[in-house]
Amino acid sequence: MANAPRKQKLPLKDDIDWRVALRARPFLGTFVLLARGTMLLAIVGTFVVATALLAHSLWEIAEAVIALIRWETDTKKLMLVAIESVDAFLLVTVLHIVAIGLYQLYIQDKIPLPQWLVVESIDDLKVTLSGVVILVLAVYFLGRTMVGDASQNLLLMGGGIAAIILALTVFMFMQHHKKQNEK
């Protein structure tokens, strides 16, 4: 049993025998392994920022509720905090999906996940992120209308946000159409 191969804690993709690849092309194989290893930093960083955003949003909710109980604020402020918190929760969800997707793309693709969470290409992550950007911009605009910015500034900001949303919607449509044609 002493010379039995040791099991890796984070198994690599099954399609490549890395021991053979490293012997055949040591520089290229090492470079690819290092590149994949550095993606672990991106995956962990995405998870950490998502967790920090979640904690911050929960803190904001707690502060708003306490202020409301003490009669130090009104329900309009609480509604704004609620909308912004739900927006943050959606962003946290997408950041977790991106972290899991990067893990699937760079580290290991054979992990048990629900079908909606399976990422087959970087395009899947781009479409997911584009959808969240649209939602975040819409919620940001909603929050500004509730605060009551000046009407001209609100109109200009709404026009800019609408242009970005239109561009991202076209991008998402094109990606969906491309994926349908490939099937």
C-alpha positions as CSV (number, residue, x, y, z in Angstrom):
1,M,0.0,0.0,0.0
2,A,3.0,2.3,0.4
3,N,3.3,2.9,-3.4
4,A,-0.4,3.4,-4.0
5,P,-1.1,6.8,-5.6
6,R,-2.2,9.4,-3.1
7,K,-5.7,10.8,-3.6
8,Q,-5.8,14.5,-4.3
9,K,-8.0,16.7,-2.1
10,L,-9.0,18.8,-5.1
11,P,-9.0,16.4,-8.0
12,L,-8.2,17.9,-11.4
13,K,-10.3,17.4,-14.5
14,D,-10.4,13.8,-15.7
15,D,-9.6,14.5,-19.3
16,I,-5.9,15.1,-18.9
17,D,-3.2,13.0,-17.2
18,W,-1.2,15.8,-15.6
19,R,1.8,13.6,-14.7
20,V,2.2,12.7,-18.4
21,A,1.7,16.3,-19.5
22,L,4.2,17.6,-17.1
23,R,6.9,15.1,-18.2
24,A,6.2,15.8,-21.9
25,R,6.2,19.6,-21.6
26,P,7.4,20.7,-18.2
27,F,7.2,24.5,-18.8
28,L,3.8,24.5,-20.4
29,G,2.4,22.0,-17.9
30,T,3.7,24.0,-15.0
31,F,2.3,27.2,-16.5
32,V,-1.1,25.7,-16.9
33,L,-1.1,24.3,-13.3
34,L,0.0,27.7,-12.0
35,A,-2.7,29.5,-13.9
36,R,-5.3,27.1,-12.6
37,G,-4.0,27.5,-9.1
38,T,-4.1,31.3,-9.3
39,M,-7.8,31.0,-10.2
40,L,-8.3,29.7,-6.7
41,L,-7.5,33.2,-5.5
42,A,-10.2,34.6,-7.7
43,I,-12.7,32.0,-6.5
44,V,-11.9,32.6,-2.8
45,G,-11.9,36.4,-3.4
46,T,-15.3,36.2,-5.0
47,F,-16.6,34.2,-2.1
48,V,-15.1,36.5,0.5
49,V,-16.5,39.7,-1.1
50,A,-19.9,38.0,-1.4
51,T,-19.9,37.1,2.3
52,A,-18.8,40.6,3.3
53,L,-21.6,42.1,1.2
54,L,-24.1,39.8,2.8
55,A,-22.9,40.7,6.3
56,H,-23.0,44.4,5.5
57,S,-26.5,44.1,4.2
58,L,-27.7,42.3,7.2
59,W,-26.1,44.9,9.4
60,E,-27.9,47.7,7.5
61,I,-31.2,45.9,7.9
62,A,-30.7,45.5,11.7
63,E,-29.8,49.2,12.0
64,A,-32.9,50.3,10.0
65,V,-35.2,48.1,12.0
66,I,-33.8,49.3,15.3
67,A,-34.1,52.9,14.2
68,L,-37.7,52.3,13.2
69,I,-38.5,50.7,16.5
70,R,-37.0,53.7,18.3
71,W,-39.1,56.0,16.2
72,E,-35.9,57.6,14.8
73,T,-36.8,57.1,11.1
74,D,-39.8,56.5,8.9
75,T,-41.1,53.6,6.9
76,K,-39.8,55.2,3.7
77,K,-36.2,54.8,4.9
78,L,-36.9,51.2,5.9
79,M,-38.4,50.5,2.4
80,L,-35.3,51.9,0.8
81,V,-33.0,49.7,3.0
82,A,-35.2,46.7,2.2
83,I,-35.0,47.3,-1.5
84,E,-31.2,47.9,-1.4
85,S,-30.8,44.8,0.8
86,V,-32.7,42.5,-1.5
87,D,-30.6,43.9,-4.4
88,A,-27.4,43.1,-2.4
89,F,-28.8,39.6,-1.6
90,L,-29.3,39.0,-5.4
91,L,-25.7,40.2,-6.0
92,V,-24.4,37.9,-3.3
93,T,-26.2,35.0,-5.0
94,V,-24.7,35.8,-8.3
95,L,-21.2,36.2,-6.8
96,H,-21.6,32.7,-5.3
97,I,-22.7,31.4,-8.7
98,V,-19.7,33.0,-10.4
99,A,-17.4,31.5,-7.7
100,I,-18.9,28.0,-8.3
101,G,-18.8,28.5,-12.1
102,L,-15.1,29.5,-12.0
103,Y,-14.4,26.4,-9.9
104,Q,-16.2,24.3,-12.5
105,L,-14.3,25.9,-15.4
106,Y,-10.8,25.9,-13.9
107,I,-10.5,23.3,-11.2
108,Q,-13.1,20.5,-11.4
109,D,-16.1,20.2,-13.7
110,K,-17.6,17.0,-12.2
111,I,-19.2,18.2,-9.0
112,P,-22.8,17.4,-8.1
113,L,-24.9,20.5,-8.7
114,P,-28.5,21.2,-9.8
115,Q,-28.8,21.7,-13.5
116,W,-29.4,25.5,-13.3
117,L,-26.0,25.9,-11.5
118,V,-24.0,23.9,-14.1
119,V,-21.6,26.3,-16.0
120,E,-20.4,25.0,-19.4
121,S,-18.5,28.1,-20.6
122,I,-17.4,31.5,-19.6
123,D,-20.3,32.9,-21.7
124,D,-22.7,31.4,-19.2
125,L,-21.1,33.4,-16.4
126,K,-21.1,36.6,-18.6
127,V,-24.8,36.2,-19.2
128,T,-25.5,35.6,-15.5
129,L,-23.5,38.7,-14.6
130,S,-25.2,40.8,-17.2
131,G,-28.6,39.9,-15.9
132,V,-27.6,41.0,-12.4
133,V,-26.1,44.3,-13.6
134,I,-29.5,45.0,-15.2
135,L,-31.3,44.2,-12.0
136,V,-28.8,46.2,-9.9
137,L,-29.1,49.3,-12.1
138,A,-32.9,49.0,-12.0
139,V,-33.0,48.8,-8.2
140,Y,-30.5,51.7,-8.0
141,F,-32.8,53.8,-10.1
142,L,-35.8,52.8,-8.0
143,G,-33.9,53.8,-4.9
144,R,-33.1,57.2,-6.3
145,T,-36.7,57.8,-7.3
146,M,-37.7,57.0,-3.7
147,V,-35.2,59.4,-2.3
148,G,-36.4,62.1,-4.6
149,D,-33.5,63.4,-6.6
150,A,-34.1,66.5,-8.8
151,S,-36.2,65.6,-11.8
152,Q,-33.7,66.6,-14.5
153,N,-30.9,64.6,-12.9
154,L,-33.3,61.7,-12.5
155,L,-34.3,61.8,-16.1
156,L,-30.7,61.9,-17.3
157,M,-29.7,59.1,-15.0
158,G,-32.7,57.0,-16.1
159,G,-31.8,57.5,-19.7
160,G,-28.2,56.4,-19.1
161,I,-29.3,53.4,-17.2
162,A,-31.9,52.5,-19.9
163,A,-29.1,52.7,-22.5
164,I,-26.9,50.3,-20.5
165,I,-29.9,48.0,-19.9
166,L,-30.7,47.9,-23.6
167,A,-27.1,47.1,-24.6
168,L,-26.9,44.3,-22.0
169,T,-30.3,42.9,-23.1
170,V,-29.1,42.8,-26.7
171,F,-25.9,41.1,-25.5
172,M,-27.8,38.5,-23.6
173,F,-30.2,37.9,-26.5
174,M,-27.2,37.4,-28.8
175,Q,-25.6,34.9,-26.4
176,H,-28.8,33.0,-26.0
177,H,-29.3,32.9,-29.8
178,K,-25.7,31.7,-30.3
179,K,-26.2,29.0,-27.7
180,Q,-29.4,27.8,-29.4
181,N,-27.7,27.7,-32.8
182,E,-24.9,25.5,-31.4
183,K,-27.5,22.9,-30.2
